[in-house]
Amino acid sequence: MESTTFTLPPFFIEVDGVKVEIVEVSEQKLVSGDTFYIVSCKIYYDNIVSKVFPLYVKSTQELIDKLKVEVTKLKFIEYAYGIQHVKEVIS
């Protein structure tokens, strides 16, 4: 017997110490038969909440990798320009 695990959005995950809300996941199929997902996310960074933004992914690992890139961008912006600039950029 095969078992499948799924989680109904919205739910939270932690990526590099930053809370990310997965708001919605939409499965899409291409004409070629490939499947990809449009994942709507919000990042909660240092008491700043981002706007909802989409990520296009084929797997959970790709989602985590892309979220790590987004979180790293915010950390670099904070380091270079300060937290106020992060707030201006994501909210």
Summary of the structure (lengths in Angstrom):
residues: 91
radius of gyration: 15.0
end to end distance: 46.0
largest distance: 53.9
contacts: 219
relative contact order: 0.17
helix: 33%
strand: 38%
